[in-house]
Amino acid sequence: MSLVVDIEAYMPHRLPMRLVSELLCVEEAYAEARTTLDIGNVVVDPNGKVEAAALMEIVAQAYAAAQGYQNKRDGKPAMRGYLAGIKDFRIEYLPSAGQRLLIKMKSSSPFEEFYTVEGQILCEGSVVASGTLKIWASHDTEPEKNEQMASDGTRPL
């Protein structure tokens, strides 16, 4: 399905920690999103480069938005999740502030409450970063319990 939609309604992240701005395509096991991070963003360093750790978070947030979109569209309850692992994440270069980034994701079938997401970030057709993320996600059927899990200051996906 091709679309362009603001992702705020589909994920809990809010500015300044929301790093992804739009969903472009959401299919069963594939999605695309995009973002542009400007000077002054919390993940842009003083030299105007996007920080390396932010690239992994961008893929995780894009996945959260795509999953949130699918759940809402299908009438399913919201999910809470956390980035649980990173495998073979390669960073080719750090993009500069102001460059538009395209995020492509492919997810595999879950094993219990764990999802594997292969992600790729592109800028002007060149691969910026790529790798595999492990995401833990559960339907939000016990919100009080989920909020307690996040009482240490971390915020669920």
C-alpha positions as CSV (number, residue, x, y, z in Angstrom):
1,M,0.0,0.0,0.0
2,S,1.4,3.3,-1.0
3,L,0.8,6.3,1.3
4,V,2.3,9.4,2.8
5,V,1.2,9.8,6.4
6,D,2.5,11.6,9.5
7,I,3.5,8.9,11.9
8,E,2.7,10.6,15.2
9,A,-0.7,8.8,15.5
10,Y,0.9,5.4,15.2
11,M,3.8,5.5,17.8
12,P,4.4,6.9,21.2
13,H,7.6,8.8,20.4
14,R,7.2,12.6,20.5
15,L,9.6,15.4,19.6
16,P,12.4,15.8,20.3
17,M,12.9,12.0,20.5
18,R,10.7,11.2,17.5
19,L,13.3,10.7,14.7
20,V,11.0,9.5,11.8
21,S,8.4,11.8,10.2
22,E,6.4,9.9,7.5
23,L,5.3,6.4,6.4
24,L,5.5,6.0,2.7
25,C,4.5,2.3,2.2
26,V,3.1,-0.3,4.5
27,E,2.6,-3.9,3.4
28,E,2.4,-7.1,5.4
29,A,6.1,-7.7,5.9
30,Y,7.6,-4.6,4.3
31,A,7.5,-0.8,5.0
32,E,9.2,2.4,4.0
33,A,9.5,5.6,5.9
34,R,11.4,8.9,5.6
35,T,12.8,11.6,7.7
36,T,15.0,14.7,7.6
37,L,17.0,15.6,10.7
38,D,17.9,19.3,11.0
39,I,20.6,21.2,12.8
40,G,19.6,21.5,16.4
41,N,18.0,18.0,16.5
42,V,19.1,16.0,19.6
43,V,20.9,13.4,17.4
44,V,22.8,15.8,15.2
45,D,26.3,16.5,16.5
46,P,28.0,19.9,16.6
47,N,29.6,19.2,13.2
48,G,26.2,18.7,11.6
49,K,26.4,14.9,11.3
50,V,23.7,12.5,12.4
51,E,25.1,10.4,15.3
52,A,25.8,6.7,14.6
53,A,23.5,5.4,17.4
54,A,20.6,7.4,16.0
55,L,20.7,5.3,12.8
56,M,19.7,2.2,14.6
57,E,17.0,4.0,16.5
58,I,15.6,5.4,13.2
59,V,15.1,1.9,11.9
60,A,13.4,0.8,15.2
61,Q,11.1,3.9,15.2
62,A,10.2,3.4,11.6
63,Y,9.2,-0.2,12.4
64,A,7.2,0.9,15.4
65,A,5.3,3.4,13.2
66,A,4.6,0.7,10.5
67,Q,3.4,-1.8,13.1
68,G,1.2,0.9,14.8
69,Y,-0.3,1.8,11.4
70,Q,-1.1,-1.9,10.6
71,N,-2.6,-2.5,14.1
72,K,-4.8,0.6,13.9
73,R,-5.9,-0.3,10.3
74,D,-6.7,-3.9,11.3
75,G,-8.5,-2.9,14.6
76,K,-5.9,-4.6,16.8
77,P,-4.8,-3.1,20.1
78,A,-1.6,-1.0,20.3
79,M,1.7,-2.7,21.0
80,R,4.4,-1.8,23.4
81,G,8.0,-2.7,22.4
82,Y,11.7,-2.3,23.0
83,L,14.7,-2.6,20.8
84,A,16.1,-5.8,22.2
85,G,19.2,-6.5,20.0
86,I,21.2,-5.4,17.1
87,K,23.0,-7.7,14.7
88,D,25.5,-6.9,11.9
89,F,24.5,-3.2,11.7
90,R,26.9,-1.6,9.3
91,I,27.3,2.2,9.0
92,E,28.7,3.2,5.7
93,Y,28.8,6.9,6.5
94,L,27.1,9.5,8.7
95,P,24.6,11.7,6.8
96,S,24.5,15.4,7.3
97,A,21.7,17.4,8.9
98,G,19.1,18.4,6.3
99,Q,19.5,15.3,4.1
100,R,16.4,13.3,3.4
101,L,16.7,9.7,4.6
102,L,14.7,6.8,3.2
103,I,14.2,3.9,5.6
104,K,13.3,0.4,4.2
105,M,12.3,-2.4,6.5
106,K,11.5,-6.1,6.0
107,S,10.2,-8.1,9.0
108,S,10.1,-11.8,9.6
109,S,7.4,-13.8,11.3
110,P,7.6,-13.3,15.1
111,F,9.0,-15.9,17.5
112,E,6.7,-15.5,20.5
113,E,6.9,-11.8,21.1
114,F,10.2,-11.2,19.3
115,Y,10.4,-9.7,15.8
116,T,13.4,-9.6,13.4
117,V,13.6,-6.5,11.3
118,E,16.1,-6.1,8.4
119,G,16.5,-2.4,7.9
120,Q,18.3,-0.1,5.5
121,I,18.7,3.6,5.5
122,L,19.4,5.4,2.2
123,C,20.3,8.9,1.3
124,E,20.2,10.1,-2.3
125,G,20.3,6.5,-3.5
126,S,23.4,5.5,-1.4
127,V,23.2,3.1,1.5
128,V,23.9,4.9,4.8
129,A,23.4,2.0,7.1
130,S,21.9,-1.5,7.2
131,G,21.5,-4.3,9.6
132,T,19.2,-6.5,11.6
133,L,17.3,-5.5,14.7
134,K,15.5,-7.7,17.3
135,I,12.4,-6.1,18.6
136,W,10.3,-7.3,21.6
137,A,6.7,-6.3,21.2
138,S,3.5,-7.2,23.0
139,H,-0.1,-6.2,22.5
140,D,-1.0,-3.6,25.2
141,T,-3.6,-5.6,27.0
142,E,-2.2,-4.7,30.4
143,P,-1.3,-1.0,30.2
144,E,-0.7,-0.7,33.9
145,K,1.9,-3.5,33.8
146,N,3.5,-2.0,30.7
147,E,3.8,1.4,32.4
148,Q,5.4,-0.2,35.4
149,M,7.9,-1.9,33.1
150,A,8.8,1.6,31.9
151,S,9.1,3.2,35.3
152,D,12.9,3.3,35.0
153,G,12.6,6.2,32.6
154,T,12.8,4.2,29.4
155,R,9.9,4.7,27.0
156,P,8.3,1.7,25.3
157,L,8.0,1.8,21.5
